[in-house]
Each structure stands twice: as structure tokens, then as C-alpha cells.
Amino acid sequence: MIIRWFLAAALTAILGCDSPDNTETEVNPASPKLMKVVDFGGWDSVRREHQSQVLVVDIWAMWCVSCIERFPEMVSLHQQFKDQGITFVSLNVDPTDDNEALAEAETFLRQSGAAFEHYHLQENMMAAFEHFNLLGIPAIIFYGREGEELLRLTGDDPNNQYDEAAIRRTLLRLLQSGQPEGAS
């Protein structure tokens, strides 16, 4: 009996199998996709659908370490503000032909428990950066109830990074006055 247990443990170690108490979530490849695929026109339609609400867009990719690190903050903020007329949406800009990154993104979203809409922009990444006037990601863009861009928080300036507190302050100001600090 001890020999069988030892052999099973050795095979598990050699083959790299996970132990039965592994807490990682397995994703069924047949599961429906969380990210809806859009092009620039489709993205404009998504924005129009949410025009009566404040829209918070998190632009991210799997290769962006700080995007992945900050994403749980967005999930937390969504939970706090979802019933106050604020809609959260994530927009993934991984290359469309990078199936591995897109599969990882789907797994990441499922594991994060993010219960808001997710989109994958089916456009060239550099064209996406140009379209959104970004130098880099992560980026959070706030749109007003009329569909106008109110403010963006980006990682473009290494001396002026944003954090969850900055996003929370912006959301609270939007709820109180309809305009974030610094918006014209």
C-alpha cells in the first residue's frame, strides 16, 4: 500500500500532474466566450448602448503585467458602484491572431469573477492605440451620460501613475457633480 502511494506521488511529480486539492479553476474550452469580438464600429455601438450611464472602460491585454495586477481593483470597484448608474466594461487589445493570449484572457476573466461586459477589439493593436490616443496601457477611460469622454487615467506618465484610490475618487466626484476633477 505504501509502495503504491509512493509510486503515485512519484508519477504525479514526474508528469507534472496537479494534486487533487489544486484550487485553480479549470476552464472548459467549450464554455461560451466571455469576450465579445468588436471592431471600431462595433465598439462605437457598445458606447452608444451605455450612453445613459457613466461608462468606465478598462483597456488591457494579457502581456501587460500592470493591467493584470490592477484588474481585481476594477472588479472590486464594479461591485461597489454597479447599482449607482456606473457601468464597467473591459476592452482587451491582445493581437487577434494570438490564440494563446486570447485563451489566457478568457481564463483570466473567468477566474477574476468580473461580472461585467468584456470585449476583444479585433483591430491591429497599434491602430487601437492610435484610435484611443494612447501611448500605452493600462488605461481607464471615463465616458459621461452623453457619451462624451470625461477623463482618462493612463500609465503614459511614469511620474503620474493612477491607483484604485484615484479611480474611486473619480467615480465619487462623477456621482456627486457629474464631472471628474480636471475635466473641462
ROBANU-868146 format. One line per field, with one value per atom (N, C-alpha, C, O): residue number from 1; residue in three letters; x negated, y, z negated. Coordinates in Angstrom, 1 decimal, padded with zeros to 4 digits. Example, Ala and Ser with C-alpha at 12.3 -4.5 7.8 and 13.67 -1.06 7.14 Angstrom:
<zafis>
num <- 1;1;1;1;2;2;2;2 .
residu <- ALA;ALA;ALA;ALA;SER;SER;SER;SER .
c1 <- -013.2;-012.3;-013.2;-014.2;-012.8;-013.7;-012.9;-013.4 .
c2 <- -005.7;-004.5;-003.3;-003.3;-002.2;-001.1;000.0;001.1 .
c3 <- -007.8;-007.8;-007.8;-008.5;-007.1;-007.1;-007.9;-008.0 .
</zafis>
This chain:
<zafis>
num <- 1;1;1;1;2;2;2;2;3;3;3;3;4;4;4;4;5;5;5;5;6;6;6;6;7;7;7;7;8;8;8;8;9;9;9;9;10;10;10;10;11;11;11;11;12;12;12;12;13;13;13;13;14;14;14;14;15;15;15;15;16;16;16;16;17;17;17;17;18;18;18;18;19;19;19;19;20;20;20;20;21;21;21;21;22;22;22;22;23;23;23;23;24;24;24;24;25;25;25;25;26;26;26;26;27;27;27;27;28;28;28;28;29;29;29;29;30;30;30;30;31;31;31;31;32;32;32;32;33;33;33;33;34;34;34;34;35;35;35;35;36;36;36;36;37;37;37;37;38;38;38;38;39;39;39;39;40;40;40;40;41;41;41;41;42;42;42;42;43;43;43;43;44;44;44;44;45;45;45;45;46;46;46;46;47;47;47;47;48;48;48;48;49;49;49;49;50;50;50;50;51;51;51;51;52;52;52;52;53;53;53;53;54;54;54;54;55;55;55;55;56;56;56;56;57;57;57;57;58;58;58;58;59;59;59;59;60;60;60;60;61;61;61;61;62;62;62;62;63;63;63;63;64;64;64;64;65;65;65;65;66;66;66;66;67;67;67;67;68;68;68;68;69;69;69;69;70;70;70;70;71;71;71;71;72;72;72;72;73;73;73;73;74;74;74;74;75;75;75;75;76;76;76;76;77;77;77;77;78;78;78;78;79;79;79;79;80;80;80;80;81;81;81;81;82;82;82;82;83;83;83;83;84;84;84;84;85;85;85;85;86;86;86;86;87;87;87;87;88;88;88;88;89;89;89;89;90;90;90;90;91;91;91;91;92;92;92;92;93;93;93;93;94;94;94;94;95;95;95;95;96;96;96;96;97;97;97;97;98;98;98;98;99;99;99;99;100;100;100;100;101;101;101;101;102;102;102;102;103;103;103;103;104;104;104;104;105;105;105;105;106;106;106;106;107;107;107;107;108;108;108;108;109;109;109;109;110;110;110;110;111;111;111;111;112;112;112;112;113;113;113;113;114;114;114;114;115;115;115;115;116;116;116;116;117;117;117;117;118;118;118;118;119;119;119;119;120;120;120;120;121;121;121;121;122;122;122;122;123;123;123;123;124;124;124;124;125;125;125;125;126;126;126;126;127;127;127;127;128;128;128;128;129;129;129;129;130;130;130;130;131;131;131;131;132;132;132;132;133;133;133;133;134;134;134;134;135;135;135;135;136;136;136;136;137;137;137;137;138;138;138;138;139;139;139;139;140;140;140;140;141;141;141;141;142;142;142;142;143;143;143;143;144;144;144;144;145;145;145;145;146;146;146;146;147;147;147;147;148;148;148;148;149;149;149;149;150;150;150;150;151;151;151;151;152;152;152;152;153;153;153;153;154;154;154;154;155;155;155;155;156;156;156;156;157;157;157;157;158;158;158;158;159;159;159;159;160;160;160;160;161;161;161;161;162;162;162;162;163;163;163;163;164;164;164;164;165;165;165;165;166;166;166;166;167;167;167;167;168;168;168;168;169;169;169;169;170;170;170;170;171;171;171;171;172;172;172;172;173;173;173;173;174;174;174;174;175;175;175;175;176;176;176;176;177;177;177;177;178;178;178;178;179;179;179;179;180;180;180;180;181;181;181;181;182;182;182;182;183;183;183;183;184;184;184;184 .
residu <- MET;MET;MET;MET;ILE;ILE;ILE;ILE;ILE;ILE;ILE;ILE;ARG;ARG;ARG;ARG;TRP;TRP;TRP;TRP;PHE;PHE;PHE;PHE;LEU;LEU;LEU;LEU;ALA;ALA;ALA;ALA;ALA;ALA;ALA;ALA;ALA;ALA;ALA;ALA;LEU;LEU;LEU;LEU;THR;THR;THR;THR;ALA;ALA;ALA;ALA;ILE;ILE;ILE;ILE;LEU;LEU;LEU;LEU;GLY;GLY;GLY;GLY;CYS;CYS;CYS;CYS;ASP;ASP;ASP;ASP;SER;SER;SER;SER;PRO;PRO;PRO;PRO;ASP;ASP;ASP;ASP;ASN;ASN;ASN;ASN;THR;THR;THR;THR;GLU;GLU;GLU;GLU;THR;THR;THR;THR;GLU;GLU;GLU;GLU;VAL;VAL;VAL;VAL;ASN;ASN;ASN;ASN;PRO;PRO;PRO;PRO;ALA;ALA;ALA;ALA;SER;SER;SER;SER;PRO;PRO;PRO;PRO;LYS;LYS;LYS;LYS;LEU;LEU;LEU;LEU;MET;MET;MET;MET;LYS;LYS;LYS;LYS;VAL;VAL;VAL;VAL;VAL;VAL;VAL;VAL;ASP;ASP;ASP;ASP;PHE;PHE;PHE;PHE;GLY;GLY;GLY;GLY;GLY;GLY;GLY;GLY;TRP;TRP;TRP;TRP;ASP;ASP;ASP;ASP;SER;SER;SER;SER;VAL;VAL;VAL;VAL;ARG;ARG;ARG;ARG;ARG;ARG;ARG;ARG;GLU;GLU;GLU;GLU;HIS;HIS;HIS;HIS;GLN;GLN;GLN;GLN;SER;SER;SER;SER;GLN;GLN;GLN;GLN;VAL;VAL;VAL;VAL;LEU;LEU;LEU;LEU;VAL;VAL;VAL;VAL;VAL;VAL;VAL;VAL;ASP;ASP;ASP;ASP;ILE;ILE;ILE;ILE;TRP;TRP;TRP;TRP;ALA;ALA;ALA;ALA;MET;MET;MET;MET;TRP;TRP;TRP;TRP;CYS;CYS;CYS;CYS;VAL;VAL;VAL;VAL;SER;SER;SER;SER;CYS;CYS;CYS;CYS;ILE;ILE;ILE;ILE;GLU;GLU;GLU;GLU;ARG;ARG;ARG;ARG;PHE;PHE;PHE;PHE;PRO;PRO;PRO;PRO;GLU;GLU;GLU;GLU;MET;MET;MET;MET;VAL;VAL;VAL;VAL;SER;SER;SER;SER;LEU;LEU;LEU;LEU;HIS;HIS;HIS;HIS;GLN;GLN;GLN;GLN;GLN;GLN;GLN;GLN;PHE;PHE;PHE;PHE;LYS;LYS;LYS;LYS;ASP;ASP;ASP;ASP;GLN;GLN;GLN;GLN;GLY;GLY;GLY;GLY;ILE;ILE;ILE;ILE;THR;THR;THR;THR;PHE;PHE;PHE;PHE;VAL;VAL;VAL;VAL;SER;SER;SER;SER;LEU;LEU;LEU;LEU;ASN;ASN;ASN;ASN;VAL;VAL;VAL;VAL;ASP;ASP;ASP;ASP;PRO;PRO;PRO;PRO;THR;THR;THR;THR;ASP;ASP;ASP;ASP;ASP;ASP;ASP;ASP;ASN;ASN;ASN;ASN;GLU;GLU;GLU;GLU;ALA;ALA;ALA;ALA;LEU;LEU;LEU;LEU;ALA;ALA;ALA;ALA;GLU;GLU;GLU;GLU;ALA;ALA;ALA;ALA;GLU;GLU;GLU;GLU;THR;THR;THR;THR;PHE;PHE;PHE;PHE;LEU;LEU;LEU;LEU;ARG;ARG;ARG;ARG;GLN;GLN;GLN;GLN;SER;SER;SER;SER;GLY;GLY;GLY;GLY;ALA;ALA;ALA;ALA;ALA;ALA;ALA;ALA;PHE;PHE;PHE;PHE;GLU;GLU;GLU;GLU;HIS;HIS;HIS;HIS;TYR;TYR;TYR;TYR;HIS;HIS;HIS;HIS;LEU;LEU;LEU;LEU;GLN;GLN;GLN;GLN;GLU;GLU;GLU;GLU;ASN;ASN;ASN;ASN;MET;MET;MET;MET;MET;MET;MET;MET;ALA;ALA;ALA;ALA;ALA;ALA;ALA;ALA;PHE;PHE;PHE;PHE;GLU;GLU;GLU;GLU;HIS;HIS;HIS;HIS;PHE;PHE;PHE;PHE;ASN;ASN;ASN;ASN;LEU;LEU;LEU;LEU;LEU;LEU;LEU;LEU;GLY;GLY;GLY;GLY;ILE;ILE;ILE;ILE;PRO;PRO;PRO;PRO;ALA;ALA;ALA;ALA;ILE;ILE;ILE;ILE;ILE;ILE;ILE;ILE;PHE;PHE;PHE;PHE;TYR;TYR;TYR;TYR;GLY;GLY;GLY;GLY;ARG;ARG;ARG;ARG;GLU;GLU;GLU;GLU;GLY;GLY;GLY;GLY;GLU;GLU;GLU;GLU;GLU;GLU;GLU;GLU;LEU;LEU;LEU;LEU;LEU;LEU;LEU;LEU;ARG;ARG;ARG;ARG;LEU;LEU;LEU;LEU;THR;THR;THR;THR;GLY;GLY;GLY;GLY;ASP;ASP;ASP;ASP;ASP;ASP;ASP;ASP;PRO;PRO;PRO;PRO;ASN;ASN;ASN;ASN;ASN;ASN;ASN;ASN;GLN;GLN;GLN;GLN;TYR;TYR;TYR;TYR;ASP;ASP;ASP;ASP;GLU;GLU;GLU;GLU;ALA;ALA;ALA;ALA;ALA;ALA;ALA;ALA;ILE;ILE;ILE;ILE;ARG;ARG;ARG;ARG;ARG;ARG;ARG;ARG;THR;THR;THR;THR;LEU;LEU;LEU;LEU;LEU;LEU;LEU;LEU;ARG;ARG;ARG;ARG;LEU;LEU;LEU;LEU;LEU;LEU;LEU;LEU;GLN;GLN;GLN;GLN;SER;SER;SER;SER;GLY;GLY;GLY;GLY;GLN;GLN;GLN;GLN;PRO;PRO;PRO;PRO;GLU;GLU;GLU;GLU;GLY;GLY;GLY;GLY;ALA;ALA;ALA;ALA;SER;SER;SER;SER .
c1 <- -000.8;000.0;-000.9;-000.6;-001.9;-002.8;-003.5;-003.8;-003.9;-004.6;-003.7;-004.2;-002.4;-001.5;-001.4;-001.4;-001.3;-001.1;-002.4;-002.3;-003.6;-004.8;-005.0;-005.4;-004.6;-004.6;-003.7;-004.0;-002.5;-001.5;-002.1;-001.9;-002.6;-003.2;-004.4;-004.5;-005.2;-006.4;-005.9;-006.4;-004.9;-004.4;-003.8;-003.9;-003.1;-002.5;-003.6;-003.4;-004.6;-005.7;-006.4;-006.7;-006.7;-007.4;-006.5;-007.0;-005.2;-004.4;-003.8;-003.2;-004.0;-003.6;-002.1;-001.5;-001.5;000.0;000.3;-000.5;001.4;001.8;002.4;002.9;002.2;002.8;004.3;004.8;005.0;006.5;007.0;008.1;006.2;006.7;006.3;006.3;005.9;005.5;006.7;007.8;006.5;007.6;007.7;008.6;006.9;007.0;008.3;008.7;008.9;010.2;009.8;009.0;010.4;010.3;011.3;012.5;011.0;011.9;012.2;011.3;013.5;013.9;013.8;014.4;013.0;012.8;014.1;014.2;015.1;016.4;017.3;018.4;016.8;017.6;017.8;017.0;018.9;019.2;018.1;017.7;017.7;016.7;017.3;018.4;016.5;016.9;016.6;017.4;015.6;015.3;016.0;015.9;016.8;017.5;016.5;015.8;016.4;015.5;016.1;017.2;015.4;015.9;014.7;013.6;015.1;014.2;014.4;015.2;013.8;014.0;015.5;016.0;016.2;017.6;018.4;019.3;018.1;018.8;018.6;019.5;017.4;017.1;017.9;018.4;018.0;018.8;020.3;020.9;020.8;022.1;022.3;023.2;021.2;021.2;021.3;022.1;020.5;020.5;021.9;022.4;022.5;023.8;024.9;025.8;024.8;025.7;025.7;026.7;024.5;024.4;024.4;024.0;024.9;024.9;025.6;025.3;026.6;027.4;026.7;027.2;025.6;024.9;023.4;022.9;022.8;021.4;020.7;021.0;019.8;019.2;017.7;017.0;017.2;015.8;015.2;015.6;014.2;013.7;012.2;011.4;012.0;010.6;010.0;010.4;009.0;008.3;007.1;006.2;007.0;006.0;005.5;006.2;004.5;004.0;003.3;002.9;003.2;002.6;001.1;000.5;000.4;-001.0;-001.4;-002.5;-000.3;-000.5;-000.4;000.7;-001.5;-001.6;-000.8;000.0;-001.0;-000.2;001.3;002.1;001.7;003.1;003.7;004.8;003.0;003.4;003.4;004.3;002.4;002.3;003.4;003.9;003.8;004.9;006.3;007.2;006.5;007.8;008.7;009.9;008.1;009.0;009.6;010.7;008.9;009.4;010.6;011.6;010.6;011.8;013.0;014.1;012.7;013.8;014.4;015.6;013.5;014.0;014.8;015.8;014.3;015.0;016.3;017.3;016.4;017.6;018.7;019.8;018.2;019.1;019.7;020.8;018.8;019.2;020.1;021.0;019.9;020.6;021.7;022.3;021.8;022.7;024.2;024.8;024.6;026.0;026.2;027.2;025.2;025.2;025.2;024.8;025.6;025.6;024.2;024.0;023.3;022.0;021.8;021.9;021.4;021.2;019.7;019.0;019.2;017.8;017.8;018.6;016.8;016.6;015.1;014.3;014.7;013.3;013.1;013.9;012.0;011.7;010.3;009.3;010.2;008.9;008.4;009.1;007.1;006.5;005.3;004.4;005.4;004.4;004.5;005.6;003.4;003.5;004.5;004.6;005.3;006.4;005.9;006.6;004.7;004.2;003.4;002.9;003.4;002.7;003.7;004.2;004.0;005.0;004.6;005.5;003.4;002.9;003.3;003.8;003.0;003.3;004.8;005.2;005.5;007.0;007.6;008.5;007.0;007.5;007.1;007.9;005.9;005.5;006.4;006.7;006.7;007.6;009.0;009.5;009.5;010.8;010.7;011.6;009.6;009.4;009.3;009.9;008.5;008.2;009.6;009.8;010.4;011.7;012.6;013.3;012.6;013.4;012.9;013.7;011.6;011.1;011.2;011.3;011.3;011.4;012.8;012.9;013.8;015.1;015.7;016.6;015.2;015.6;017.0;017.1;018.0;019.4;019.8;020.9;019.0;019.4;019.0;018.5;019.4;019.2;017.7;016.9;017.3;015.9;015.9;016.7;015.0;014.9;013.4;012.5;013.3;011.9;012.0;012.9;011.1;011.0;010.3;009.1;011.0;010.5;009.9;010.4;008.9;008.2;006.7;006.3;005.9;004.4;004.2;004.8;003.3;003.1;002.6;003.0;001.7;001.2;002.3;002.3;003.2;004.3;005.2;005.8;005.4;006.2;005.6;006.3;004.3;003.6;003.9;004.1;003.7;003.9;005.4;005.7;006.3;007.8;008.1;008.9;007.6;007.9;006.9;007.0;006.0;005.0;004.2;004.1;003.7;002.9;001.5;001.1;000.6;-000.8;-001.0;-002.0;-000.2;-000.3;000.9;001.8;000.8;001.9;001.2;000.0;001.9;003.3;003.9;003.1;005.1;005.8;007.2;007.9;007.7;009.1;009.7;009.2;010.8;011.4;012.8;013.6;013.2;014.5;015.3;014.9;016.5;017.4;018.6;019.1;019.1;020.3;021.6;021.6;022.7;024.0;024.4;025.4;023.7;024.0;023.0;023.1;022.2;021.3;019.9;019.0;019.8;018.5;017.4;017.7;016.2;015.1;014.9;014.7;014.9;014.7;013.3;012.7;012.6;011.3;010.7;011.4;009.4;008.7;007.5;006.8;007.3;006.2;005.4;005.8;004.1;003.2;001.9;001.6;001.2;-000.2;-001.2;-002.4;-000.8;-001.7;-002.8;-003.9;-002.5;-003.5;-004.0;-003.2;-005.2;-005.7;-005.8;-005.8;-005.7;-005.8;-004.3;-004.2;-003.3;-002.0;-001.1;-000.2;-001.3;-000.5;000.8;000.8;001.7;003.0;003.1;002.4;004.0;004.3;005.8;006.5;006.1;007.6;008.2;009.3;007.4;007.9;008.2;009.2;007.4;007.7;008.9;009.7;009.1;010.3;011.6;012.6;011.4;012.6;012.9;014.1;011.9;012.1;012.9;013.8;012.4;013.0;014.5;015.4;014.8;016.2;017.0;018.2;016.5;017.3;017.6;018.7;016.6;016.8;017.9;018.7;017.8;018.8;020.2;021.1;020.3;021.6;022.1;023.3;021.2;021.6;021.9;022.9;021.0;021.1;021.3;021.7;021.2;021.3;020.0;020.0;019.0;017.8;016.6;016.6;015.6;014.4;013.5;013.6;012.7;011.8;010.9;010.4;010.6;009.8;010.5;009.9;011.8;012.5;013.0;013.3;013.0;013.5;014.9;015.5 .
c2 <- -001.2;000.0;001.3;002.2;001.3;002.4;002.6;003.7;001.5;001.5;002.1;002.9;001.7;002.3;003.8;004.5;004.2;005.7;006.4;007.4;005.8;006.4;006.5;007.5;005.4;005.4;006.4;007.1;006.5;007.5;008.9;009.8;009.2;010.5;010.8;011.9;009.8;010.0;010.3;011.1;009.5;009.7;011.1;011.8;011.5;012.9;013.9;014.9;013.8;014.7;014.7;015.8;013.5;013.4;014.0;014.7;013.6;014.0;015.4;016.0;016.0;017.4;017.5;018.6;016.4;016.5;017.3;017.3;017.9;018.7;017.7;016.7;018.1;017.3;017.5;018.5;016.6;016.7;018.0;018.4;018.5;019.7;021.0;022.1;020.9;022.1;023.1;022.7;024.3;025.3;026.1;026.9;025.9;026.6;026.2;025.0;027.1;026.9;026.4;027.0;025.2;024.7;025.3;025.5;025.7;026.3;025.3;024.8;025.0;024.1;024.9;025.9;024.4;025.1;025.3;026.2;024.5;024.6;025.7;026.0;026.3;027.3;028.5;028.8;029.1;030.3;031.4;031.5;032.1;033.1;034.3;034.7;034.8;036.0;037.3;038.2;037.3;038.5;038.4;037.5;039.5;039.6;040.4;041.3;039.9;040.5;041.7;041.6;042.8;044.0;044.7;044.5;045.4;046.2;047.7;047.9;048.7;050.0;050.4;051.1;050.1;050.4;049.7;050.3;048.5;047.7;048.3;048.4;048.8;049.5;050.8;051.1;051.5;052.7;052.4;053.2;051.3;050.8;050.5;050.8;049.8;049.5;050.8;050.9;051.7;053.0;053.7;054.2;053.7;054.3;053.5;054.2;052.2;051.4;051.9;051.7;052.4;052.8;054.3;054.7;055.0;056.5;057.0;058.1;056.4;057.0;056.8;057.2;056.1;055.9;056.4;056.6;056.5;056.7;055.4;054.4;055.5;054.2;054.3;055.3;053.3;053.1;052.0;050.8;052.3;051.3;051.1;052.0;049.8;049.3;048.7;047.7;049.4;048.8;048.1;048.6;046.8;045.9;044.8;044.7;044.1;043.0;042.0;042.4;040.8;039.7;040.0;039.6;040.6;040.9;042.0;042.3;042.8;044.0;043.5;043.4;043.4;042.9;043.9;043.4;045.2;046.1;046.0;046.3;045.7;045.6;044.4;044.5;043.3;042.1;042.3;041.9;043.0;043.3;044.2;044.1;045.2;046.2;045.7;046.3;044.6;044.2;043.9;044.2;043.2;042.9;044.2;044.2;045.3;046.6;047.0;047.5;046.7;047.1;046.2;046.7;044.9;044.0;044.5;044.6;044.9;045.5;046.7;046.9;047.7;048.9;048.7;049.3;047.7;047.4;047.0;047.4;046.1;045.6;046.8;046.8;047.8;048.9;049.9;050.4;050.1;051.2;050.7;051.5;049.4;048.9;049.3;049.5;049.6;050.0;051.5;052.0;052.2;053.7;054.4;055.5;053.6;054.2;054.3;055.0;053.5;053.4;052.0;051.0;051.9;050.7;050.5;051.4;049.3;048.9;048.0;047.1;048.2;047.4;047.2;048.1;045.9;045.7;045.6;044.9;046.1;046.1;045.5;046.2;044.3;043.6;044.0;043.9;044.3;044.7;043.7;044.1;042.4;041.5;041.3;041.4;040.9;040.7;039.6;038.5;039.8;038.9;037.6;036.6;037.5;036.2;035.5;034.4;036.0;035.3;034.5;034.9;033.3;032.5;032.1;032.0;031.9;031.6;032.7;032.5;033.9;035.1;035.2;035.6;035.0;035.2;034.1;034.4;032.9;031.8;032.1;031.9;032.6;033.0;034.1;034.2;035.1;036.2;035.7;036.1;034.7;034.1;033.5;033.6;032.7;032.0;033.0;032.9;034.1;035.1;035.8;036.0;036.1;036.8;035.8;036.3;034.6;033.6;033.5;033.5;033.5;033.3;034.6;034.6;035.7;037.0;037.3;038.1;036.6;036.8;038.1;038.6;038.7;040.0;039.9;039.3;040.4;040.2;041.5;042.0;041.9;043.0;042.6;041.5;043.4;043.1;043.1;044.0;042.2;042.1;042.1;041.4;042.8;042.9;042.6;043.0;042.1;042.0;042.8;042.6;043.8;044.6;043.9;043.7;043.6;042.9;043.9;044.0;044.5;045.5;045.4;044.9;045.9;046.0;046.7;047.8;046.2;046.8;048.3;049.2;048.5;049.9;050.8;052.0;050.3;051.1;051.4;052.5;050.4;050.6;051.7;052.6;051.7;052.7;054.1;055.1;054.2;055.4;055.8;057.0;054.9;055.2;055.8;056.7;055.2;055.7;056.7;057.2;057.2;058.2;057.8;058.5;056.6;056.0;055.8;055.5;056.0;055.6;054.2;053.5;053.8;052.5;052.2;053.0;051.0;050.5;050.1;049.8;050.0;050.1;051.5;052.5;051.5;052.8;052.7;051.7;053.6;053.7;055.0;056.0;054.8;056.0;056.1;055.1;057.3;057.6;058.3;059.4;057.8;058.5;058.9;058.2;060.2;060.7;060.2;059.4;060.6;060.1;060.6;060.0;061.5;061.9;061.2;061.5;060.4;059.6;060.3;059.8;061.5;062.2;061.7;061.2;061.7;061.3;062.4;063.6;062.0;062.9;063.0;064.1;061.8;061.8;060.4;059.4;060.4;059.1;059.1;060.0;057.9;057.6;056.6;055.5;056.9;056.0;055.9;056.6;054.9;054.7;055.4;055.1;056.3;057.0;057.8;057.8;058.4;059.2;058.4;058.2;057.9;057.1;057.9;057.3;059.2;060.0;060.3;061.0;059.9;060.2;059.0;059.0;058.0;056.7;056.8;057.5;056.1;056.1;054.7;053.8;054.7;053.5;053.5;054.3;052.5;052.3;053.5;053.8;054.1;055.3;056.4;057.1;056.6;057.7;057.3;058.2;056.1;055.7;055.9;056.4;055.5;055.6;057.1;057.5;058.0;059.4;060.0;060.7;059.5;060.0;059.6;060.3;058.3;057.8;058.6;058.9;058.8;059.6;061.0;061.5;061.7;063.0;063.0;063.9;061.9;061.8;061.7;062.3;060.9;060.7;062.0;062.3;062.8;064.0;065.2;065.9;065.4;066.6;066.3;067.2;065.1;064.7;065.0;064.6;065.6;065.9;065.5;065.8;064.8;064.5;065.7;066.6;065.7;066.8;066.9;065.9;068.1;068.2;068.1;068.4;067.7;067.7;069.1;069.9;069.3;070.6;070.7;071.7 .
c3 <- 000.0;000.0;000.0;000.8;-000.8;-000.9;000.4;000.9;001.0;002.3;003.4;004.2;003.4;004.4;004.2;005.2;003.0;002.7;003.2;003.8;002.9;003.3;004.8;005.3;005.5;006.9;007.5;008.5;007.0;007.4;007.2;008.1;006.1;005.8;006.7;007.2;007.0;007.9;009.3;010.0;009.8;011.1;011.3;012.3;010.2;010.2;010.3;011.1;009.6;009.6;011.0;011.5;011.5;012.8;014.0;014.8;014.0;015.1;014.9;015.8;013.8;013.5;013.4;013.6;012.9;012.7;011.4;010.5;011.4;010.3;009.2;009.5;008.0;006.9;006.8;007.3;006.2;006.2;005.5;005.7;004.6;003.8;004.5;003.9;005.8;006.6;006.6;006.9;006.3;006.3;007.5;007.6;008.5;009.8;010.5;010.4;011.1;011.8;013.2;014.0;013.6;014.9;015.8;015.4;017.0;017.9;019.0;019.7;019.2;020.3;021.6;021.8;022.6;023.8;024.6;025.4;024.3;024.9;024.3;024.8;023.1;022.5;023.4;024.2;023.2;024.1;023.8;022.7;024.8;024.7;023.9;024.1;022.9;022.2;023.0;022.9;023.8;024.6;025.9;026.7;026.1;027.4;028.3;027.9;029.5;030.5;031.2;031.7;031.2;031.9;032.7;032.3;033.7;034.4;033.9;033.0;034.5;034.1;034.2;033.3;035.3;035.4;034.4;033.8;034.1;033.0;031.7;030.8;031.4;030.2;030.0;028.9;031.1;031.0;030.7;030.0;031.2;030.9;029.4;028.7;028.9;027.4;026.6;025.6;027.0;026.2;026.3;025.3;027.5;027.6;026.8;026.2;026.6;025.8;024.4;023.6;023.9;022.5;022.3;021.2;023.2;023.1;022.0;021.5;021.5;020.3;019.0;018.0;019.0;017.8;017.9;019.0;016.7;016.7;017.1;016.6;018.1;018.6;018.2;018.6;017.6;017.2;018.0;017.9;018.9;019.8;019.3;019.3;019.1;018.7;020.0;020.4;020.5;021.7;021.3;020.5;021.7;021.1;022.1;023.2;021.8;022.6;021.6;020.6;022.0;021.2;021.1;020.0;022.0;022.0;021.0;020.7;020.6;019.8;018.3;017.8;017.6;016.3;015.3;014.5;015.5;014.6;014.9;014.0;016.1;016.4;015.6;015.0;015.6;014.9;013.4;012.7;012.9;011.4;011.0;009.9;011.8;011.4;011.7;011.1;012.5;012.8;011.6;011.6;010.6;009.4;008.8;008.2;008.9;008.4;009.2;008.6;010.5;011.3;010.9;010.8;010.6;010.2;008.9;008.7;007.9;006.6;006.8;006.2;007.6;007.9;008.5;008.2;009.5;010.1;009.1;009.1;008.1;007.1;006.3;005.9;006.0;005.2;005.9;005.3;007.2;007.9;008.9;009.5;009.1;010.2;010.0;011.0;008.8;008.6;008.5;008.1;008.9;008.8;010.2;010.3;011.3;012.6;013.3;014.2;012.8;013.4;014.0;013.3;015.2;015.9;016.2;016.7;015.9;016.1;017.3;017.5;018.2;019.4;019.5;019.3;019.9;020.2;021.7;022.3;022.2;023.6;023.8;023.5;024.2;024.4;025.8;026.8;025.9;027.1;027.5;028.3;027.0;027.4;028.9;029.5;029.6;031.0;031.4;030.7;032.3;032.7;033.1;033.0;033.7;034.1;033.1;033.3;031.8;030.7;029.9;028.9;030.5;029.8;028.4;027.6;028.1;026.8;025.8;024.7;026.2;025.3;025.1;024.0;026.2;026.1;025.2;024.4;025.3;024.4;022.9;022.0;022.7;021.4;020.8;019.7;021.7;021.3;020.9;019.8;021.6;021.2;019.9;019.0;019.7;018.4;017.3;016.2;017.5;016.5;016.1;014.9;017.1;016.8;016.0;015.0;016.3;015.5;014.1;013.2;013.9;012.6;011.8;010.6;012.5;011.8;011.2;010.3;011.8;011.3;011.7;011.1;012.7;013.2;013.9;015.0;013.2;013.7;014.5;014.2;015.4;016.3;017.7;017.9;018.6;020.1;020.4;019.9;021.3;021.8;023.3;023.9;023.9;025.3;025.7;025.0;026.9;027.5;028.8;029.6;028.9;030.1;031.2;031.1;032.3;033.4;034.4;035.5;033.9;034.7;034.5;033.4;035.3;035.1;033.8;033.6;033.0;031.7;031.8;031.1;032.8;032.9;033.4;033.0;034.3;034.7;033.5;033.5;032.6;031.4;030.6;030.1;030.4;029.6;030.2;029.5;031.5;032.2;032.1;031.8;032.3;032.2;030.9;030.8;029.8;028.5;028.0;026.8;028.8;028.5;027.2;026.2;027.2;026.1;026.5;027.6;025.5;025.7;025.1;025.5;024.2;023.6;022.7;022.6;022.2;021.3;020.0;020.0;018.9;018.7;018.9;018.7;019.3;019.4;019.0;019.3;018.2;017.8;018.4;018.2;019.2;019.8;019.3;019.2;018.8;018.2;019.3;019.8;019.6;020.5;019.7;018.8;020.1;019.4;020.0;020.9;019.4;019.8;021.1;021.7;021.7;023.1;024.1;025.3;023.6;024.4;024.6;025.3;024.0;024.1;023.2;022.1;023.7;022.8;021.8;022.1;020.5;019.4;018.9;018.7;018.8;018.2;018.6;018.9;018.6;018.8;017.8;017.5;017.3;016.4;017.1;017.5;017.3;018.1;017.4;016.5;017.9;017.4;018.2;018.1;019.1;020.0;019.3;019.8;018.2;017.5;016.3;015.3;016.3;015.2;013.9;012.8;013.9;012.7;012.2;011.1;012.9;012.5;012.8;013.6;012.0;012.1;011.3;010.3;011.8;011.0;010.3;010.5;009.3;008.5;008.2;008.7;007.5;007.1;006.5;006.7;005.6;004.9;005.9;005.7;006.9;007.9;008.7;009.0;009.1;009.8;008.9;009.3;007.6;006.7;006.5;006.5;006.3;006.2;007.4;007.3;008.6;009.8;009.9;010.2;009.5;009.5;008.5;008.8;007.4;006.4;006.8;006.6;007.5;008.0;009.1;009.2;009.9;011.0;010.5;011.0;009.4;008.8;008.1;008.2;007.5;006.8;007.8;007.7;008.8;009.6;011.1;011.8;011.5;012.9;013.7;014.9;013.1;013.7;012.8;011.6;013.4;012.5;012.4;013.3;011.4;011.3;012.5;012.9;013.0;014.2;015.5;016.5;015.5;016.8;017.1;016.3;018.4;018.9;019.2;019.6 .
</zafis>
